[in-house]
């Protein structure tokens, strides 16, 4: 569902975007399974029927929330800057973009990271995430084959370690903190790639 579609309907203060944001916060706080439409209605001071006017089910809310995170990550891979040039540079752009998506869409990415595959919606989201991970692993492999990354670590392990670091940001990053997203991305690249990059020959 588009940004426009999420904001065009609803009472003042309770359009679809506002409801979705409240739902995501509740899913994170209580867990998806433990969050009922009644809980959401109480938080919004709306009737359940008012919520159902905008969303057909709790599952639709979850699907839209996870798509918010996944669309952002997939967009990083399809960006023109991540599709041309040496693989090491493209990998750096993907990592920088992933940090930007995380900081811009922090609640949605946090929710994605807590998905365990208990429903069809969650399993579909995890499938999309695995596809993203495979694309990043392919980039790591290309960078290794080009001689830009050390070759003694399995690219799949490298991908998991890189995104283990990126994903951990969701646990401690605060938008009002002293470091902005750009500086945070610089720090991630310095720690991640400088430790993997093949040293230049003297």
Order of alpha helices (4+ residues) and beta strands (2+ residues): alpha-beta-beta-alpha-alpha-alpha-alpha-alpha-alpha-alpha-alpha-alpha
